[in-house]
Amino acid sequence: MSRRQARKLNRQRHAGVRKPETVAAAFLGLHVLLAFWRPNPFWGADLLYYYPDSLRIVFILLAILVLVPRVRARVHPLFAGLSAALRGNGVRPWIVRILLILVALAGFIALQSARHLLGDGYLYLRELDAGITQRVDRAPLTFALIRFVHEAGASLWQTAENTYRVYSYASGLLFLLLALATAGALGRTDREKTVVFAFLVTAGYVQLFFGYVENYAFYMPATLLYLLAGLRSLENRAPLYVPALVLGLLVPFHFLFVLFAPSLIILGYYRYRRQETSMPKWKNVADKLAAFCTAPLAAVLVFWIAGFDFGAFLERTGGKHHILPLFSEPGFHVPYRIVSLSHLLDFVNLQVLSAPAAVMAVFLFGGKDYRHHPFLLSAAAVPLFFTFLANPEIGAFRDWDILALPALPLTLWAASALLERRRQDERDHRSVSVICAAAALHTMLWIGLNANPAAAEARYVHLMGRLNGHAASYGWETLGTYYRLRGKTVPALNAYKRALDANPQNPRHWLSVGIIYCDLGRPERGIDHLRRATEIQPDLAEAHINLGAAYLGTGRHGVAIDHLRKATELQPETALTYVNLGAAYNETDRHSEALDVLNKALEIQPEHPGAHVNLGASYHGLGRYEEAVEHLKTALELQPALANAQTYLNIGGTYHSMGRFEEAIPYLQKAIQINPRFTNAYFNLGLAYGALNRMEEARANLRKVLELNPDDPQAPVIRQLLRE
């Protein structure tokens, strides 16, 4: 070889070494650019836009360090050493694994998602807290698993939010262990295993493990388990039945796992080719066909055990818009056609967000690289193609979690292909680490953004402005509910109005706006919106319940009771509807009728605190004071949150009516302790002290009423008592 040829070859080799750095620099540079110039379509990489200037500077400095070869050369051996420490025999690897799990768990908790606006988080929280168990969607076993976790750990984590967080953390820890095993199966050396592991744990989908409230966290370790079983089978370390069985068991968790079936067939084909010389052809074919049958048989068996009704499922989901149209016009539920710039941008953003290392690796590949590892390639390509066709009904940026499922096999395939391409040159191999480092910086931005309440909310509101139709309607409704739960009534009203503008035919939006108007003390506006909700959907029980409450507040008791009766007809098995009707009867002094409906509520739900509170009022109105006190105390035991000033006043007032003044005083004092401006409590306490001939204390409490409100309805009586 001439010197000229040697120099040319050396230049080509070094250009190849620098190429990953160039790609990583461009990727990180895009993040920096979008921090200052942010056109809407780039939601997969504009994460830095939501950070303050100080953290932007930190990111830029870290990005520069990542691109410096000497820095990477110093850091890379540390990770290679960690990979070596995790393997082998003895106690040490187990200690390192335990420490790794503890560090990961601490990170999951410390940087947990602050808001649940993405996906259907708040919807699922409301349903789980309310005990609604009918939902199965396309994931029957997942909902059953989450309900089991919720019920099994009720005494430990209590709320639905904590249940989902525990589910998320546990999925992340399982993923971490499987990632170590997968890296060991795919990498040949400790350095290669480190690269594979780094690819897997620096992808954007790991956000699902940071207390993310949705169903999809478990799908990542489940997918990795299938891929690991497939890799073991390719190495003849596991029969084909193993990945087939795993896949069959995963399908009931979500029907999208069916998309991995082609990869199982390809896996079987390669197993068949390898065993052509070791067994007769008929036996080889029969063995593979029997293994393939394992998957559907396992899935059907699980569905049968779970009692899943496919007929009812198809009836519920029929007619929905799951696939984007090729030629027809977009509509209310369909944001764009398959062939459109908006769709392409959303698809690219999704891959950048969820599979950053794989996206960068694509720019390093040549044509032959795409033929590498057909099993992993098919496991990525088929689901990826489906997500390209799928209709993101609530917006691609909100549906990122389920659409990110192909990102895992895509990332694993990219790591494998990149390692195969660069095994010939150790310097090339080392340069791959810059891809992992750039992906890690990207994913750190993504996790940090979602851990910051203000940043997560700002991103959501900003991106909502791009949506229309069903996605806008549902998205603004979710935001309105989020604001309402946090007591931000006016922002909630504005968000619900945006939802109503997007879909005026949705009765829920009229209902939500009506409720907010009532909360703001504008019952007439509220009644107008609530009536419109019942016009669109006459059987909407919640609208009738709120109309009843609104009419009660305006003194129209007859109309109120009519609506509340209608609610009991629409929801005869719901205790709350009877409680509301009983409260309305109490308002109109129809205490006997109230007793009937409130006892009906207790038949349905014996420990309903609201029913006991209102029964206390009913019995008090009927002069049955012992029973009144019993029910009021029961309500406090069932729901300590009811321990407000009014509840203590009710108990104290009931004892007062019974002439048991000594017992009344502690409850009235507790009411004043909770609300120091509660004039009714001071008045009743003054009367109780007067009845016990403790006149100084009586006068002090009566004077306090006049001090707080000189125009109190009891003021004339108080002045008369003070003169005596």
C-alpha positions in Angstrom: 0.0 0.0 0.0 1.4 3.4 -1.0 1.8 6.2 1.5 -0.9 8.2 -0.3 -3.4 5.3 0.0 -2.5 4.8 3.7 -3.1 8.5 4.4 -6.5 8.4 2.5 -7.5 5.3 4.5 -6.5 7.0 7.7 -8.5 10.1 6.9 -11.6 7.9 6.1 -11.2 6.0 9.4 -10.9 9.2 11.5 -13.8 10.8 9.6 -15.8 7.7 10.7 -14.7 8.3 14.3 -15.8 11.9 14.2 -19.1 11.1 12.6 -21.0 10.1 15.8 -19.7 13.3 17.4 -21.0 15.3 14.5 -24.4 13.7 14.8 -24.5 14.2 18.6 -23.4 17.8 18.2 -26.3 18.4 15.7 -28.8 16.7 18.0 -27.7 18.7 21.0 -27.5 21.9 19.0 -31.1 21.4 17.9 -32.1 21.4 21.5 -30.2 24.7 22.1 -31.6 26.3 19.0 -35.2 25.4 20.0 -34.6 26.9 23.5 -34.6 30.4 21.9 -36.5 29.8 18.6 -39.5 27.6 19.0 -41.8 26.9 16.1 -44.7 24.7 17.4 -44.1 21.5 15.4 -40.8 20.6 17.2 -42.3 19.4 20.5 -40.0 16.3 20.7 -36.8 18.4 21.0 -37.9 21.9 22.4 -37.7 20.8 26.0 -35.0 23.3 26.9 -37.4 26.1 26.0 -39.3 25.5 29.3 -36.2 25.9 31.5 -34.8 29.1 33.0 -31.6 30.6 31.5 -29.4 29.3 34.3 -30.3 25.7 33.5 -29.9 26.4 29.8 -26.4 27.4 30.4 -25.7 24.3 32.4 -27.1 22.2 29.6 -24.9 23.9 27.0 -21.8 23.4 29.2 -22.6 19.7 29.7 -23.2 19.3 25.9 -19.8 20.8 25.2 -18.1 18.5 27.7 -19.9 15.5 26.2 -18.4 16.4 22.8 -14.8 16.6 24.1 -13.1 13.2 23.4 -10.8 13.4 26.4 -13.7 13.9 28.8 -15.4 10.8 27.4 -12.2 8.8 27.5 -11.9 9.5 31.2 -15.6 8.8 32.0 -16.1 5.7 29.8 -13.9 3.3 31.8 -16.0 4.1 34.9 -19.1 2.8 33.1 -17.2 -0.2 31.7 -16.0 -1.0 35.2 -19.6 -0.8 36.5 -20.7 -3.2 33.8 -17.9 -5.6 34.8 -18.8 -5.3 38.5 -22.4 -6.3 37.7 -21.3 -9.6 36.2 -19.6 -12.6 37.5 -20.1 -14.8 40.5 -20.0 -14.1 44.2 -21.4 -11.5 46.5 -20.0 -8.4 44.9 -22.2 -8.4 41.7 -25.3 -8.7 43.9 -24.3 -5.8 46.1 -23.7 -3.6 43.1 -27.1 -4.6 41.6 -28.9 -3.8 44.9 -27.1 -0.4 45.1 -28.1 0.3 41.4 -31.7 -0.6 42.2 -31.8 1.7 45.3 -30.2 4.6 43.4 -32.7 4.1 40.5 -35.7 4.0 43.0 -34.5 7.1 44.7 -34.3 8.8 41.3 -37.8 7.6 40.3 -39.2 9.1 43.5 -37.2 12.3 43.6 -38.0 13.2 40.0 -41.5 11.8 39.8 -44.0 13.3 37.4 -45.6 16.4 39.0 -48.7 16.5 36.8 -50.8 13.9 35.0 -52.0 15.9 32.0 -50.4 13.6 29.4 -52.3 10.5 28.4 -55.5 9.7 30.4 -53.9 10.1 33.9 -56.5 12.2 35.6 -59.4 10.2 34.1 -57.9 6.9 35.4 -57.3 8.4 38.8 -60.9 9.5 39.2 -62.2 6.1 38.1 -59.9 4.2 40.4 -60.6 6.4 43.4 -64.4 6.1 42.7 -64.2 2.3 42.4 -65.3 2.2 38.8 -64.2 -1.2 37.5 -66.0 -1.5 34.1 -63.1 -0.1 32.0 -61.0 -2.6 30.0 -60.4 -0.7 26.7 -57.8 -2.7 24.8 -55.9 -3.6 27.9 -58.1 -5.9 30.1 -55.4 -7.5 32.1 -53.6 -4.2 32.7 -56.7 -2.6 34.3 -57.1 -5.8 36.4 -53.5 -5.7 37.5 -53.8 -2.0 38.6 -57.0 -2.7 40.5 -55.3 -5.6 42.2 -52.3 -3.4 43.2 -54.7 -0.7 44.4 -56.7 -3.1 46.6 -53.8 -5.1 47.9 -51.9 -1.9 49.0 -54.9 0.1 50.1 -53.6 0.3 53.7 -50.1 1.4 52.5 -50.5 3.9 49.7 -54.3 4.6 50.0 -54.8 6.9 47.0 -55.2 6.0 43.3 -52.3 8.3 42.5 -50.0 6.4 44.9 -51.1 3.1 43.3 -50.1 4.3 39.9 -46.8 5.6 41.2 -45.9 2.3 42.9 -46.9 0.5 39.6 -44.6 2.9 37.7 -41.6 2.5 40.1 -41.9 -1.3 40.2 -42.0 -1.4 36.4 -38.9 0.7 36.2 -37.0 -1.6 38.6 -38.0 -4.6 36.6 -36.9 -2.9 33.4 -33.5 -2.1 34.9 -32.9 -5.8 35.8 -34.0 -6.9 32.4 -31.9 -4.3 30.7 -28.8 -5.7 32.4 -29.7 -9.2 31.3 -30.4 -8.0 27.7 -27.1 -6.1 27.6 -25.4 -9.3 28.6 -27.1 -11.3 25.9 -26.4 -8.8 23.1 -22.9 -7.5 24.0 -19.8 -9.5 23.6 -17.5 -7.5 25.8 -18.0 -5.4 29.0 -17.7 -2.3 26.9 -20.3 -3.5 24.4 -22.6 -4.5 27.2 -22.2 -1.0 28.7 -23.2 0.6 25.3 -26.3 -1.6 25.0 -27.4 -0.9 28.6 -26.8 2.9 28.1 -28.9 2.8 24.9 -31.8 1.2 26.8 -31.7 3.4 29.9 -31.2 6.8 28.2 -34.3 6.6 26.0 -37.2 9.0 26.5 -39.6 6.2 27.4 -37.9 5.8 30.8 -40.1 8.8 31.8 -42.8 6.1 32.3 -40.9 4.9 35.4 -40.8 8.2 37.2 -44.2 8.0 38.9 -46.0 8.4 35.6 -49.8 7.9 36.0 -50.9 5.8 33.1 -51.1 2.1 32.2 -48.0 1.8 30.0 -45.1 1.6 32.4 -45.3 -2.2 32.6 -45.3 -2.6 28.9 -41.6 -1.6 28.6 -40.2 -4.4 30.9 -42.8 -6.7 29.3 -41.5 -5.9 25.8 -37.9 -6.3 26.9 -38.7 -9.7 28.5 -40.1 -10.9 25.1 -37.1 -9.5 23.2 -34.7 -11.1 25.7 -36.5 -14.5 25.3 -36.2 -14.1 21.6 -32.4 -13.4 21.8 -31.9 -16.4 24.1 -33.8 -18.5 21.6 -31.6 -17.3 18.7 -28.6 -18.4 20.7 -30.2 -21.8 21.2 -30.3 -21.1 25.0 -34.1 -21.3 25.1 -36.7 -23.1 22.9 -39.0 -21.2 20.6 -41.8 -22.0 23.0 -40.5 -19.5 25.5 -40.8 -16.3 23.5 -44.0 -17.6 22.0 -45.5 -18.1 25.5 -44.3 -14.7 26.7 -45.9 -13.0 23.8 -49.2 -14.9 24.3 -49.3 -13.9 27.9 -48.6 -10.2 27.0 -51.4 -9.8 24.5 -54.2 -9.6 27.2 -52.2 -6.8 28.8 -52.7 -4.8 25.6 -53.7 -5.9 22.1 -50.9 -3.9 20.6 -48.5 -6.8 21.6 -50.0 -8.7 18.7 -47.8 -6.4 16.5 -44.8 -8.5 17.7 -46.2 -11.6 16.0 -44.2 -11.1 12.8 -41.0 -11.0 14.7 -41.9 -14.3 16.3 -42.4 -15.8 12.9 -39.0 -14.5 11.7 -37.5 -15.9 14.9 -39.0 -19.3 14.1 -37.8 -19.1 10.5 -34.2 -18.6 11.6 -34.5 -21.4 14.2 -35.8 -23.6 11.4 -32.9 -22.8 9.1 -30.4 -23.6 11.9 -32.0 -26.9 12.7 -32.4 -28.1 9.1 -29.5 -30.5 9.4 -30.1 -31.6 13.0 -33.7 -32.9 12.6 -36.1 -34.2 9.9 -37.9 -31.5 7.9 -41.4 -32.6 9.0 -40.4 -32.6 12.6 -38.7 -29.3 12.3 -41.8 -27.7 10.7 -44.1 -29.3 13.2 -41.9 -28.1 16.1 -42.1 -24.5 14.9 -45.8 -24.6 14.1 -46.5 -26.0 17.6 -44.4 -23.3 19.1 -46.3 -20.6 17.1 -49.6 -22.0 18.4 -48.4 -21.5 22.0 -48.9 -17.7 21.7 -52.6 -17.6 20.7 -53.4 -20.5 23.0 -51.9 -18.8 26.0 -53.7 -15.5 25.1 -57.1 -17.3 24.7 -56.6 -19.2 27.9 -55.9 -15.9 29.8 -58.9 -14.2 28.2 -61.1 -17.2 29.2 -59.9 -17.2 32.8 -60.5 -13.5 33.0 -64.0 -13.8 31.5 -63.3 -11.2 28.8 -66.3 -10.6 26.6 -65.0 -9.9 23.0 -68.6 -9.2 21.8 -69.1 -6.4 24.3 -65.6 -5.1 23.6 -66.3 -4.9 19.8 -69.6 -3.2 20.5 -68.0 -0.5 22.6 -65.1 0.1 20.3 -66.8 -0.3 17.0 -66.8 2.8 14.7 -63.9 4.5 16.4 -61.2 6.2 14.3 -58.1 4.1 15.0 -56.3 4.6 11.6 -55.6 7.8 9.8 -57.2 8.2 6.4 -55.2 8.1 3.2 -57.4 10.2 1.0 -60.6 11.3 2.8 -60.8 14.6 4.5 -59.8 14.9 8.2 -62.7 15.3 10.6 -63.6 16.0 14.2 -61.8 12.8 15.4 -59.1 12.8 12.8 -56.5 15.6 12.8 -54.8 14.9 9.5 -54.2 12.4 6.6 -51.4 9.9 6.6 -49.6 11.8 3.9 -49.4 15.3 5.4 -46.6 17.4 6.8 -48.3 17.7 10.2 -48.4 14.0 10.5 -44.8 13.5 9.5 -43.6 16.1 12.0 -45.6 14.5 14.8 -44.1 11.1 13.9 -40.6 12.4 13.8 -41.1 14.3 17.1 -42.3 11.2 18.7 -39.2 9.2 17.7 -36.9 12.1 18.8 -38.6 12.3 22.2 -38.8 8.5 23.0 -35.9 7.0 21.1 -33.1 9.7 20.9 -30.2 7.3 20.6 -31.9 5.3 17.8 -32.7 8.5 15.9 -29.0 9.6 16.1 -27.8 6.1 15.1 -29.9 6.2 11.9 -27.6 8.9 10.6 -24.6 6.6 11.1 -26.0 3.7 9.1 -25.5 2.6 5.5 -27.9 0.5 3.4 -26.6 -2.8 4.6 -27.0 -1.9 8.2 -30.8 -2.1 7.9 -30.6 -5.8 7.2 -28.9 -6.4 10.5 -30.6 -8.6 13.1 -33.9 -9.3 11.4 -35.6 -10.4 14.7 -35.0 -7.1 16.4 -35.6 -5.1 13.2 -39.0 -6.7 12.6 -39.9 -6.3 16.3 -39.3 -2.5 15.8 -40.5 -2.0 12.2 -44.0 -3.5 12.4 -45.1 -1.6 15.6 -43.4 1.5 14.2 -45.4 1.2 11.0 -48.6 0.8 12.9 -47.9 3.9 15.0 -47.3 5.8 11.7 -50.8 4.7 10.6 -52.5 5.2 14.0 -54.7 8.1 14.7 -53.6 10.1 17.8 -57.1 11.1 18.8 -56.1 13.1 21.8 -53.0 14.6 20.2 -49.6 13.0 19.4 -47.9 14.9 22.2 -50.4 13.5 24.8 -50.5 10.0 23.3 -46.7 9.8 23.3 -46.7 7.1 26.0 -48.5 4.3 24.1 -47.0 5.4 20.7 -43.5 5.1 22.3 -43.9 1.3 22.5 -41.8 0.7 19.3 -39.1 2.9 20.7 -37.7 0.1 22.9 -37.1 -2.6 20.1 -36.0 0.2 17.8 -33.4 1.4 20.4 -32.2 -2.2 21.0 -31.9 -2.8 17.3 -30.0 0.4 16.8 -27.5 -0.5 19.6 -26.9 -3.9 18.1 -26.5 -2.6 14.5 -24.2 0.2 15.6 -22.0 -2.2 17.6 -21.8 -4.6 14.7 -20.8 -1.8 12.3 -18.0 -0.5 14.6 -16.5 -3.7 16.0 -13.6 -3.5 13.6 -12.1 -0.3 15.1 -11.7 0.2 18.9 -11.7 4.0 18.4 -14.9 3.8 16.5 -16.3 1.7 19.3 -15.4 4.2 21.9 -16.8 7.1 19.9 -20.3 5.5 20.1 -20.5 6.6 23.7 -21.1 10.2 22.6 -24.5 9.0 21.2 -25.4 7.6 24.6 -24.3 10.8 26.4 -26.3 13.0 24.1 -29.4 10.8 24.5 -28.9 11.0 28.3 -28.9 14.8 28.3 -32.0 14.8 26.2 -33.9 12.4 28.5 -32.7 14.3 31.6 -34.4 17.4 30.1 -37.6 15.4 29.5 -37.7 13.9 33.0 -36.8 17.2 34.7 -39.5 19.1 32.7 -42.2 16.7 33.9 -41.0 16.8 37.5 -41.5 20.6 37.5 -45.2 21.4 37.9 -45.0 24.9 36.3 -42.9 23.7 33.3 -45.1 20.6 32.7 -48.2 22.8 32.8 -46.7 25.5 30.6 -45.7 22.9 27.9 -49.2 21.3 28.0 -51.0 24.7 27.6 -48.7 25.8 24.8 -49.1 22.6 22.8 -52.8 22.5 23.3 -53.0 25.6 21.1 -52.1 23.4 18.1 -55.0 21.0 18.5 -58.5 21.2 17.3 -61.6 18.9 17.2 -61.7 16.0 19.6 -58.1 16.4 20.8 -58.8 20.0 21.7 -62.1 19.2 23.3 -60.7 16.5 25.5 -57.5 18.2 26.2 -59.0 21.5 27.5 -61.5 19.4 29.5 -58.6 17.6 31.2 -56.9 20.9 31.9 -60.1 22.3 33.4 -60.5 19.4 35.7 -56.8 19.7 36.7 -57.4 23.4 37.6 -60.6 22.7 39.4 -59.0 20.0 41.6 -56.4 22.6 42.7 -59.0 25.2 43.5 -58.1 27.4 40.5 -61.7 28.2 39.6 -61.3 31.0 37.1 -58.6 29.2 35.1 -60.8 26.0 35.2 -63.7 28.0 33.8 -61.6 29.3 30.9 -60.3 25.9 30.1 -63.8 24.4 30.1 -65.0 27.2 27.9 -62.2 26.3 25.4 -63.4 22.7 25.5 -67.0 23.8 24.9 -65.9 26.0 21.9 -64.1 22.9 20.5 -67.2 20.7 20.8 -70.5 22.4 21.6 -72.4 19.1 21.3 -70.6 17.5 24.3 -72.9 17.6 27.3 -70.0 17.1 29.7 -68.6 20.5 28.7 -71.9 22.3 29.4 -72.1 20.5 32.7 -68.5 21.5 33.7 -69.0 25.1 32.8 -72.3 25.1 34.7 -70.8 23.7 37.8 -68.0 26.3 37.8 -70.5 29.1 37.4 -72.3 27.8 40.5 -69.0 27.6 42.4 -68.3 31.2 41.5 -71.7 32.3 42.9 -73.4 32.8 39.6 -76.2 30.2 39.8 -78.3 31.6 37.0 -75.5 31.3 34.5 -74.8 27.8 35.9 -78.4 26.8 35.6 -78.5 27.9 31.9 -75.5 25.7 31.1 -76.7 22.7 33.2 -80.1 22.8 31.4 -78.4 22.8 28.1 -76.5 19.7 29.2 -79.8 17.9 29.9 -81.2 19.0 26.6 -78.3 17.3 24.8 -78.3 14.3 27.0 -81.5 13.9 29.1 -80.2 10.9 31.0 -77.1 12.7 32.3 -77.6 12.2 36.0 -74.8 14.5 37.1 -76.4 17.4 35.4 -79.7 16.7 37.2 -77.9 16.5 40.5 -76.1 19.8 40.0 -79.3 21.4 38.7 -81.0 20.3 41.9 -78.2 21.9 44.0 -78.4 25.1 42.0 -82.1 25.4 42.3 -81.9 24.8 46.0 -79.4 27.6 46.3 -81.8 30.0 44.6 -84.8 28.9 46.8 -86.6 27.0 44.1 -87.1 23.9 46.1 -89.8 22.2 44.1 -87.8 22.2 40.9 -84.7 21.2 42.7 -86.4 18.1 44.2 -87.8 17.2 40.7 -84.3 17.1 39.3 -82.9 15.2 42.2 -85.6 12.6 41.9 -84.8 12.3 38.2 -81.2 11.6 39.2 -82.3 8.7 41.5 -84.3 7.2 38.6 -81.2 7.4 36.3 -78.8 6.1 38.9 -80.9 3.9 41.3 -77.8 2.0 42.5 -75.7 5.1 43.4 -75.9 6.1 47.0 -74.9 9.7 46.3 -78.1 10.5 44.3 -80.2 9.5 47.3 -78.0 11.5 49.7 -78.5 14.6 47.5 -82.2 14.1 47.4 -82.3 13.6 51.2 -80.4 16.8 51.7 -83.0 18.6 49.6 -85.8 17.2 51.6 -84.1 18.4 54.8 -83.8 21.9 53.3 -87.5 22.0 52.9 -88.2 20.5 56.4 -89.6 17.3 54.8 -87.5 15.2 57.3 -89.6 12.0 57.1 -89.2 11.8 53.4 -85.5 12.5 53.8 -85.2 9.5 56.2 -86.6 7.2 53.5 -84.2 8.1 50.8 -81.2 8.4 53.1 -81.8 5.0 54.5 -82.0 3.8 50.9 -78.5 5.3 50.4 -77.2 3.3 53.4 -78.7 0.1 52.0 -76.5 0.7 48.9 -73.4 2.0 50.8 -73.6 1.5 54.6 -70.6 3.6 55.3 -71.4 6.6 53.2 -70.4 9.6 55.4 -72.7 12.0 53.6 -75.7 9.8 54.3 -75.0 9.8 58.0 -74.5 13.6 58.1 -77.9 14.2 56.5 -79.6 11.5 58.6 -78.3 13.5 61.6 -80.0 16.6 60.3 -83.2 14.6 59.6 -83.4 13.1 63.0 -82.6 16.5 64.6 -85.5 18.0 62.7 -87.8 15.3 63.9 -86.7 15.8 67.5 -85.0 12.4 67.6 -81.8 13.8 69.1 -80.1 10.6 70.2 -80.2 9.1 66.8 -79.1 12.4 65.3 -75.9 12.5 67.4 -75.2 8.8 66.7 -75.2 9.4 62.9 -73.2 12.6 63.1 -70.5 10.9 65.2 -70.5 8.0 62.8 -69.9 10.4 59.9 -66.9 11.8 61.6 -65.4 8.3 62.2 -65.9 7.3 58.6 -64.5 10.5 57.2 -62.4 12.7 59.5 -62.2 15.3 56.7 -65.9 16.1 57.7 -64.5 17.4 61.0 -65.3 21.0 60.0 -66.9 23.7 62.1 -70.4 23.0 60.8 -70.3 19.4 61.8 -69.1 20.1 65.3 -71.8 22.8 65.5 -74.4 20.3 64.5 -73.4 17.8 67.2 -73.1 20.6 69.8 -76.5 22.0 68.7 -78.1 18.6 69.0 -76.8 18.1 72.5 -78.1 21.6 73.3 -81.5 20.7 72.0 -81.4 17.6 74.3 -80.6 19.8 77.3 -77.2 18.2 77.7 -75.3 21.4 77.8 -72.1 20.1 79.4 -71.7 17.7 76.5 -72.6 20.4 73.9 -69.8 22.8 75.1 -66.7 20.8 73.9 -68.2 20.4 70.4 -69.1 24.1 70.2 -65.6 25.1 71.4 -64.1 22.8 68.7 -66.2 24.5 66.0 -64.9 27.9 67.2 -61.3 26.5 67.2 -61.7 25.5 63.6 -63.4 28.7 62.6 -62.8 31.6 65.0 -65.4 33.8 63.1 -68.2 31.2 63.3 -71.0 33.4 64.9 -73.5 30.5 65.1 -71.1 28.6 67.3 -70.5 31.5 69.6 -74.3 32.1 69.9 -75.0 28.4 70.8 -72.1 28.3 73.2 -73.3 31.5 74.9 -76.8 29.9 75.3 -75.2 26.7 76.7 -73.2 28.6 79.3 -76.3 30.6 80.2 -78.3 27.4 80.7 -75.6 26.3 83.1 -75.7 29.7 84.9 -72.2 30.5 83.9 -73.1 34.0 83.0 -69.7 35.6 82.5 -68.8 33.0 79.9 -72.3 33.3 78.4 -72.0 37.1 78.0 -68.5 36.9 76.6 -69.6 34.6 73.8 -72.8 36.5 73.0 -70.7 39.8 72.8 -68.4 38.0 70.4 -71.3 37.5 68.0 -72.0 41.2 67.9 -68.3 42.0 67.6 -68.0 39.8 64.6 -71.3 40.8 62.9 -73.4 43.6 64.4 -76.1 42.8 61.9 -76.3 39.1 62.7 -79.9 37.7 62.5 -79.6 36.9 66.2 -78.4 40.4 67.2 -81.8 41.6 68.6 -82.1 38.5 70.8 -78.5 38.8 71.9 -79.0 42.5 72.9 -82.1 41.6 74.8 -80.3 38.8 76.7 -77.3 41.1 77.5 -79.7 43.7 79.1 -81.2 41.1 81.4 
